[in-house]
Amino acid sequence: MDTLQGASGWGTRNTTRESSRIQADAARFEESLKKATESIERAKLSVDTSGISAEAESKKLREACQGFEAMFLDIMFKEMRNTVPENTLFGESQGEKIWHSMLDTELMQNVAKSGGLGIADMMYDNLVDQVTQQTMAAKGKIGTAR
């Protein structure tokens, strides 16, 4: 019996020791979590979001969409120009080819700004809500957008 009591006492001491270790680990984890949370909050406060506005972001988005449409139209127009046979009577100089390329690029930028095919408008309509949500999330006004 003495051996059993001794053995059972040993098991109780280990369980108590194990319980104390678990509580100490939990306390250290809780402290680490608290420090990390405070660090994140300080980082949020230090981020300067005062310069971010939804209007400015939507204007940048509009310009990016128009730039994409202009690039698309420019590529399309250059490929269409490549199907036109070269002037066999006088030929085309390298300077004339560069001039046509620059002219096409400028024309397509103007076409995109004036409405173009509507690609920029469709892209803008599909993306503006996401950009607005991300801007507001950066300002801390709403939760993060997904």
C-alpha positions as CSV (number, residue, x, y, z in Angstrom):
1,M,0.0,0.0,0.0
2,D,2.8,2.4,0.8
3,T,4.2,2.0,-2.6
4,L,0.8,2.7,-4.2
5,Q,0.4,5.8,-2.1
6,G,3.9,6.9,-3.0
7,A,3.1,6.3,-6.7
8,S,-0.1,8.1,-6.5
9,G,1.5,11.0,-4.8
10,W,4.1,11.2,-7.5
11,G,1.3,11.4,-10.1
12,T,-0.4,14.2,-8.3
13,R,2.8,16.2,-8.0
14,N,3.4,15.8,-11.8
15,T,-0.2,16.8,-12.6
16,T,0.1,19.9,-10.4
17,R,3.5,20.7,-11.9
18,E,2.0,20.2,-15.5
19,S,-1.0,22.4,-14.6
20,S,1.3,25.2,-13.3
21,R,3.4,25.0,-16.5
22,I,0.3,25.2,-18.7
23,Q,-0.9,28.3,-16.7
24,A,2.5,29.9,-17.0
25,D,2.5,29.3,-20.8
26,A,-1.0,30.7,-21.1
27,A,0.0,33.8,-19.2
28,R,3.1,34.3,-21.4
29,F,1.0,33.8,-24.5
30,E,-1.7,36.3,-23.3
31,E,1.0,38.9,-22.6
32,S,2.6,38.4,-26.0
33,L,-0.8,38.7,-27.6
34,K,-1.5,41.9,-25.7
35,K,1.8,43.4,-26.8
36,A,1.2,42.5,-30.4
37,T,-2.3,44.0,-30.3
38,E,-0.9,47.2,-28.8
39,S,1.8,47.3,-31.5
40,I,-0.8,47.0,-34.3
41,E,-2.9,49.7,-32.8
42,R,0.2,52.0,-32.6
43,A,1.0,51.2,-36.2
44,K,-2.5,52.0,-37.3
45,L,-2.3,55.4,-35.6
46,S,1.0,56.2,-37.2
47,V,-0.2,55.6,-40.7
48,D,-1.0,58.8,-42.4
49,T,-4.3,58.3,-44.2
50,S,-5.2,62.0,-44.2
51,G,-4.1,62.4,-47.7
52,I,-6.2,59.6,-49.0
53,S,-9.6,60.5,-50.4
54,A,-12.1,58.5,-52.3
55,E,-12.5,61.2,-54.9
56,A,-8.7,61.3,-55.6
57,E,-8.6,57.5,-55.8
58,S,-11.6,57.3,-58.1
59,K,-10.0,60.0,-60.3
60,K,-6.8,57.9,-60.5
61,L,-8.9,54.9,-61.3
62,R,-10.7,56.7,-64.1
63,E,-7.3,57.8,-65.6
64,A,-5.9,54.3,-65.3
65,C,-9.0,52.8,-67.1
66,Q,-8.7,55.4,-69.8
67,G,-5.0,54.6,-70.2
68,F,-5.8,51.0,-70.5
69,E,-8.4,51.7,-73.2
70,A,-6.0,54.0,-75.0
71,M,-3.3,51.3,-75.0
72,F,-5.7,48.6,-76.2
73,L,-6.9,50.9,-79.0
74,D,-3.4,51.8,-79.9
75,I,-2.3,48.2,-80.3
76,M,-5.5,47.4,-82.3
77,F,-4.9,50.4,-84.6
78,K,-1.3,49.5,-85.2
79,E,-2.2,45.9,-86.1
80,M,-4.8,47.3,-88.5
81,R,-2.2,49.6,-90.0
82,N,0.1,46.6,-90.5
83,T,-2.5,45.1,-92.8
84,V,-2.4,48.1,-95.1
85,P,0.1,47.6,-98.0
86,E,3.1,49.8,-98.0
87,N,3.3,52.7,-100.5
88,T,5.2,51.0,-103.4
89,L,5.7,54.2,-105.4
90,F,7.6,56.2,-102.8
91,G,8.1,53.7,-100.0
92,E,8.0,54.6,-96.3
93,S,11.0,55.9,-94.4
94,Q,11.7,54.9,-90.8
95,G,10.9,58.5,-89.7
96,E,7.5,58.3,-91.4
97,K,6.8,54.9,-89.6
98,I,7.8,56.5,-86.2
99,W,5.6,59.5,-87.0
100,H,2.6,57.3,-87.8
101,S,3.2,55.3,-84.6
102,M,3.3,58.5,-82.5
103,L,0.2,59.9,-84.3
104,D,-1.7,56.7,-83.7
105,T,-0.8,56.7,-80.0
106,E,-1.9,60.3,-79.5
107,L,-5.1,59.8,-81.5
108,M,-6.1,56.7,-79.4
109,Q,-5.4,58.5,-76.2
110,N,-7.8,61.3,-77.3
111,V,-10.4,58.7,-78.4
112,A,-10.2,57.0,-75.0
113,K,-10.6,60.3,-73.1
114,S,-13.6,61.2,-75.2
115,G,-15.4,58.0,-74.5
116,G,-13.9,55.6,-77.0
117,L,-15.4,52.2,-77.2
118,G,-16.6,52.3,-73.6
119,I,-14.0,49.9,-72.3
120,A,-12.8,52.5,-69.8
121,D,-16.3,53.2,-68.5
122,M,-17.1,49.5,-68.1
123,M,-13.8,48.9,-66.2
124,Y,-14.4,52.0,-64.0
125,D,-17.9,50.9,-63.1
126,N,-16.7,47.4,-62.1
127,L,-13.7,48.6,-60.1
128,V,-14.9,51.9,-58.4
129,D,-16.7,50.1,-55.5
130,Q,-13.6,48.1,-54.7
131,V,-11.3,51.1,-54.7
132,T,-13.7,53.1,-52.5
133,Q,-14.0,50.2,-50.0
134,Q,-10.2,49.8,-49.9
135,T,-9.7,53.6,-49.4
136,M,-12.2,53.7,-46.6
137,A,-10.7,50.6,-45.0
138,A,-7.3,52.3,-45.1
139,K,-8.8,55.2,-43.3
140,G,-10.2,52.8,-40.7
141,K,-13.8,53.8,-41.4
142,I,-15.0,50.3,-42.4
143,G,-13.6,46.8,-42.1
144,T,-11.3,45.4,-44.7
145,A,-12.8,44.7,-48.1
146,R,-12.7,41.2,-49.5
